[in-house]
Amino acid sequence: MFGFLRILISFAASGVLAVAATANLDREIVLAPQGGATTEDLGVTRWQERAGARGADAAAFAGLGWAYIAKARRTLDAGFYKLAEKTADVIAAQFGVTVESRRLRAHALHNLHRFQEAEAVARPLAVETNAAADLALLSDALVEQGKIPEGVEALQRMVDLKPGVEAFSRIAQVRWLKGDVAGATEAMETAFRAVEQRETETQAWLLVRLAGFALQRGETGRALVLAEVANTRLPNYAPALLACGRALLAEKKYGEAIERLGRAEALLPLPEYQWWLADALAAAGRGEEAALVEQRLMKRGALEDPRTFSLFLATRRAAADVAVRLAAAELNERADIFSQDAVAWALFTSGEVAAADRSMRLALKEGTRDARLSLHAAEIVRAAGRTQEAREHLARAKAGMGTLLPSERVWLDAADRELLATN
């Protein structure tokens, strides 16, 4: 009996020691020097010094966590969001769970695409604080999961409390999801007018979104201007370079597009960037270079961005089983229209037309105007025998064809000719 108690006590003590060791390790990790000389780097260093000082309080670590968030937003490096999450762990271990540590954690989880976990933190936080920042987090987490009515409800509460750039940019996103590109553009322009002049990162992000809306409306020249201005406001901003490349491809300026896309991919070697660069190189007849980029995409695509990688595999008609598995796993985390589209497209290219048709209906339920969605829908419903419906989807795809990859535009033209030849 006493021997058994000693074992239990030993296990309990070892557990306490393990928790303490983990907390100390987390503290060392978030306080480890990062280096660099950018504004964001200096911000991290300044808060590390405050948090590492004797007698540092929870506020010092919260400041460090938000400095990591700022660094992540500037670099789009998810590793800094993970450091922000670790910082929230340190606050909880040293000072107990606080409102700020929960807010920090929810923000990190959302940006790490762990939307269900983000909702689980943000929902009670929003109820407790009724703060605009927490309602924004809750709305974002819900919309990413396809829970748009709930997301809009949280967003409306946020707008009532604090109308401004963050509210209007979210309104724009919801309007776009609901198929109102003109309304989305209007809301995003309102957001841009509301942003402060010193907030260059926010300005650049808004301009990139506006460039995307312009491409969807077929205004390639305006899209390019907006993307170039974004790159001027925040030089070497990968999303702005990608937006420039996409607009240039829509105007068939392949050399200039490849230069921009190559710089973007070097800064942010993620599947979306690699796919656009590889496709542009292939369209320009530079197949060997395209193959090298695709090798990089194949190597880490499943880890870096499973949904985009699933779409890539399905579009290339490669590894259908992997494409289906990745898309289905993504759907478990966020059942939004784009995950439904990824599932539908993977199922279709693996030969499961009926199942693909069911998923595609869910992808189209909000009425979102997106050329790739429409192109996928056209192929799926045509295979299901609904020719007139396929024509309607192709017409929508053609209206926004500037947003498509060069190979998708070729495929769109071929599908259009085939349907025109069909009685």
N, C-alpha and C positions, 0 to 999 in steps of 0.2 A: 504493500500500500504506500509506504513512505517512499520507496524507490520510484513508484509510478508518479507520485506527486513531484519528486525531484525532476523527473523527465519533463513533466508538464511545465514546471517553473523554468527549466532550461530552455524549452521551446519558446515559451513566452518571452523570456529575456532575449533570446536570439532574434525573435521577431522585432522586438523594440530596437535592438541594435541595428537590425537590417533597415528598419524604417529611418532611423537616425542617419545611418550611413548613406541611404538614398538621398535624404534631404541635404546632407552636406555635399554630396556629389553634384546634385542639381544646383546648389549655390555656387560651387566652383565653376560649373559649366557656364552659368549666366554671367559670372563675373570675369571669365577668361577674356583677356584682351582680344579685340577684333581687328585693330589696326585700321588703316585707311584715313583719308583726309577730307572726305566729302562732308557736307553739312550734317548728313545723317550719321556718318561715322563719328564725328565729333560729339554729336548728341548722345550716342551710345556710350562713348568714353566718359563723358561728363557724368552721366547717371550711374555708370559703374563705380566711379570714384565715390559718389554720394552713398550708394548702396553698400559699398565695401567698407565704409568708414565705421569706426566704433560708435555704437549707439544708433545706427541707421534704423529708420522706422519703415513701416509698410509702404508709406507714400514714396519713399526713395526707390523701393523695388518696383512699385507701380509705374513710376516715371521711367525706369529702365525698360519695363515691359513695353510701354508705348513707344519708346525710342526704337526698340526692335521692330515694332509694327511699322513705324515710319521708314525704317531701312528696308523692310520687306516690300512696302509699297513702291519705293523708288527703284529697287533692283528686281522686283518680282521673283525673288529667291525665297522659296517656301521654307528654307532652313531657318530664316529669321522669324517666321511665324511659329516654328517649333520652339525657338528660344523664348518667344513671348509666352507660349504655353508653359514652358519650364519655369519661367519667372512667376507665373501664377501659382505653380506648385510650391515654389519657395515661399511665397507670401502665406499660403495656406499652412505650410509646415511651421513657419516661424512665428506668425502673428495670428493665425486663424483665418478662416474664410471671410473675406470682406466683399462689399459690393463691388469695389474696384477690381479685385482679383477675379470675381465672377465675370465682370464685363470684359476684362482682358482675355480671359479664357474663351468666352463665347466668340469674341472677335477672331482669335487665333483659330479656333475650331472651324468657323465658317470659311475662312480663307484657306484652310487645309482640306476643304471639301468634305468635312465630317458634319454634314448638315443636321442629321438627327441629333447628334450630341450637342451641336450649337443650339438647336431649338430647346433641348432639355434644360440647358442653362439659361437661355434668354427668356423663355416663357415665364417662369416664376420671378425672374429679375424684373421684367417689364411690369408685372402685376404689382410687385413690391414698390418700385420706384416711380412708375408712370413717367419715366424720363424719355425724352425724344431719342436719345442715343440707344436706349435699350429697346424701344419700339422699332427702331430702324433695324437693329440686329435680328429681332424676332421676325419682322417682315421679310428680310432677306433670306433667312433660313427657311421660312415657309414657302416663299416663291420658288426657291431652288429645288424644293421637293415636289413642286407641282401643286401645292396647296394655295392656289391663287386667291380664292375668296377670303380665306383667313389672313393671308398676307396683305391683301388690300385693306382689310379691317384694321390691322395693326398700323399700316401706312397712313390711313386716314386719321387715326389718333395722333400719329406723329406730326402730320401736317397741321392739325388743329393746334398742337403745342408749339411747333417751330417750323413755320414755312420758310424755306430757304433752299440753298443749293442741294443739300442732301435729300430733302423731300422731293424737289422737282426732278432730280435725276432718277429717283426711284419711280416717280409717276411716269416718266418717259419710258422706262423699262417695261412697266406693266402695260402701258398703251401699245408699245411695240408687240409684246406678247399677244395682245388681243387683236392684232392686225391693223392698228391705227398708226401707220408710219408717219403721216402728216402730224397727228397729235403728239406722237413721240418726239418728233423734231421740234415742235413748238415748246414742249415742256423742257427739252434738253437745252434749247436756246435760252429759255428763262433761267435755267440753272446756271448756265454760263454767265449770264449777265449778273447773277447774284454772287458769283465767286469773287473773293478778294484778289487784288492784283498780285500780291506776293505768293499766292498759293499756286505756283506754277505746275506742280504735279497734278493737282485737281483740274486745272485749266487744260492741260495736255490730255488727260483722260476724257474729259467732256468733248474736246475737239475730235478725238479718235472716234467716239461714239457717233458724233454728228457726221463724220466722214462715212461711217458705215451706213447710216440712214440715207445719205446722199447717193451712195452706190446703189442702194435698194431702189431708189426712185429713178435710177438711170442717169443721174447727174455726175458723170465721171470726172469732169473738169472741176466741179465744186468739191467733190470728194478729195481730189488730189490737193487742192488749195488748203482745205481744212487740215489734212494730214501733214502737209508741209509746215503749216503754222504751228501745229502741235509739236513737231520736231524742233522748231525754232524756240518755242517756249521751254521745252525740256530736251536739250540735245541728247542724242544717243538713247532715246526712249524707245525700247523695242516695239511696243504696240504701235507707236507712231510710224516707225519704219515699216512695219508690216502693213499698216494702212496705206502708206505711200506705195509700196510694192503692189498691193492689190489694185489700187486705182490705176497705176501705170500698166498693169497687165490688162485691165479692162480696156485701155486705149491701145493695147498691143505694142507697147514700148518695152520690149522684152529685156533689152540690155540695161536700161535704167532700172527696171523692176528688179532684175536679178541683183544689181548692186545693192539696192535697198534691202531686199530680202536676205541677202547674204550677211549684211551687217546685223540685221535683226536676229537671225539665227545664231550668229556668233555670240551675241549678247544673251540670248535666251534660247538655248537649244532644246526646245520642247517640240512635241509631235506636230502641233498646228503649224509652227514656223518651218519645221523641216519639210512638211508635206507641201506647203506653198513654194518653198525654194526648189525642191526636187521637181515639182510639176512645171515651174517656170523654166528650169534648165532643160527639161525634156522637150517643152514646147519650142524652145530656141534651138533645138537640135544638139544639145550638149548632154547626150545620154550617159556618157561615162561619169561626168560630174554628178548628174542626177542620181546615178546608182550609188555613188559614195555617200550622198546625203541620206538616201533611203536605208543604207546599211546602218547609219547612226540611228535613224528612226526605228528600225527593226530591233536594235539592240536594247533600247531602254523605253520604247513607247508604252509597253504594258504597265510599266512602273510609273512613268511620269504623267501620263494622261490616258487612262484606260479607254475612256469613251471615244476620244479622237482616234486612238489607235485601232479600236474596233471598226470605226467607220473607214479608216484607211485600208485595213485588211479586207473588209467586205467590198469596197470599191475596186480593189485590185483582184478580187476573186481569189484571195489567198487565205489559207488556214481558217476556213469557215467555222470550224468548231471553236477555235480560239476567239474569233470575233463574236460568236454567240455567247460564249461564257463571259467574256469581259463586259459586253453590253448588259447581260442579265444581272451581273454583280453590281454594275453601276446603277441599275434600276432599283436595286434594293436600298441604295443610299439616297438617291434622288429620283423620284418618279415624275420628272418634269417632261415636257414635250420632246426635248432633245434626246433624253435617254430613251423615250418611247420610239423615237425615230431610229436611234442606233440599234435597238432591238429589232425593229421592223426590217431594217436594211440588212442586218446580219442574217436574220431568218430567211429573208427573200433570196439572198445570194447563196444560202445553203439549201435552197430548193423547197422551203416550207412556205408556200405562197399563202395559204389560208391563214396561218398563224401570223405571217407578216402583215396581211391585210387587217387583221384585228388590232395589232399594235399600231399600225399606221393611222387607223381611225382615232386612236387616243392621241397620237402625235399632232393631229390636225384639229383637235377639238376646240382649241382657243381661237382658231382663225388666224394664226400667226402668218405673216407674209415673209417667207424665207424661201429663196430660190432652191436651195438644196432639199428642203423638206418637200417642196412641190415636185422636184425632179424625181426624188425617191418614190413619192406617191404615184406619179404618172407611170413609172415602171411597174409598180406593184399592182395597181388597178388594171393596167393593160394585161398583165399576166393572168389576172382574175377574170378577164373577159369583158371589162367595162370600158370600151373604147372611147365613148364620148366623155366620160369622166377623166380619162387619161389626157384627152385633148385639153380639157379645162385646166388640169394641173400643169400641163406643159406651157400653156399660155401664161400662167402665173410665174412659172420659172423663167420664161423669156423676159418678162417685165423686170425681173431683178437679176438678169444674167450676169451683170457686172460683178456680182458678189461671188460668182462661181470660179473654181479653178479652171485653168485653160483646158484641161482634159475633160472636165465636166461640161464646158461649153461645146466642145466637139461632140460629146455624147448627146447633149441636148439637141443640137442641130440634126444629128443622125436620127434620133427618136422622132423628131418633128417631121422629117421627110418620110419616115416609115408610116407614121400615122396619116399623113396627107395622102399617101398611096393606098390607104385602107378605106374601103367603102363603108 
